[in-house]
Amino acid sequence: MKYIDSKKLSETQFKRYTGISWSTFDLMQLKQQTPSKGRPPKLSIEDQILLCLSYWREYRTLFHVATSYGVSEPTASRIVRHVEDAA
């Protein structure tokens, strides 16, 4: 589920889907806001966090998570590592 779709969820639904509250998600988003050089990422910061949360929450393989978000498996792996390192 992309960020634009998740914004429609209530607090309870969002917590059931991701395992965290909206306030925790906002804190994670603030920690990820680092200026970067080079090519802009295909996924927004919010989508990167949701990708990582769905990987942790649902125990899906990186292949399945990557396919859901339209990125390659190595890219999904890099995103998960990046989000984990920032947390």
C-alpha positions in Angstrom: 0.0 0.0 0.0 1.4 3.4 -1.0 1.5 6.3 1.3 -1.3 8.2 -0.6 -3.6 5.2 0.1 -2.6 4.8 3.7 -3.5 8.4 4.5 -7.1 7.4 4.2 -6.8 4.9 7.0 -7.9 5.7 10.6 -5.4 5.5 13.4 -6.6 2.0 14.3 -6.5 0.7 10.8 -3.1 2.2 10.2 -1.8 0.5 13.4 -3.2 -2.8 12.3 -1.6 -2.5 8.9 1.9 -1.2 10.0 2.2 -2.1 13.6 2.9 1.5 14.6 0.9 4.7 15.2 0.7 7.7 13.0 2.8 9.7 15.5 5.6 7.1 15.4 5.4 7.1 11.6 5.8 10.9 11.6 8.9 10.6 13.8 10.4 8.0 11.5 9.7 10.3 8.6 11.5 13.2 10.3 14.6 11.0 10.9 14.7 10.0 7.3 14.6 13.6 6.0 18.2 14.0 5.0 19.4 15.9 2.0 20.9 13.6 -0.5 22.9 14.2 -3.7 22.5 12.5 -7.0 19.4 10.9 -8.6 16.1 11.3 -6.7 14.7 8.1 -5.4 11.9 6.3 -7.2 9.9 6.0 -3.9 9.1 8.9 -1.6 10.4 8.8 2.0 7.0 7.8 3.2 6.7 4.9 0.7 10.2 3.8 1.7 9.2 3.6 5.3 6.0 1.8 4.4 8.0 -0.7 2.3 10.2 -1.4 5.3 7.3 -1.7 7.7 5.4 -4.1 5.5 8.6 -6.2 5.2 8.9 -6.4 8.9 5.2 -6.8 9.7 4.2 -9.3 7.1 7.4 -11.4 6.9 7.2 -11.2 3.1 10.3 -11.8 1.0 12.1 -8.8 -0.4 11.0 -10.0 -3.9 7.3 -9.8 -3.0 7.7 -6.4 -1.2 9.7 -5.0 -4.1 7.1 -6.2 -6.6 4.4 -4.5 -4.6 6.2 -1.2 -4.7 7.5 -1.4 -8.2 11.2 -1.5 -7.4 13.9 -4.2 -7.8 14.8 -6.7 -5.1 18.2 -5.1 -4.5 16.6 -1.7 -4.2 14.1 -2.9 -1.7 17.0 -4.4 0.3 18.9 -1.1 0.3 15.7 0.8 1.4 15.2 -1.6 4.3 18.9 -1.2 5.4 18.6 2.6 5.1 15.5 2.8 7.2 17.0 0.4 9.8 20.2 2.4 10.0 18.2 5.7 10.5 16.1 4.2 13.3 
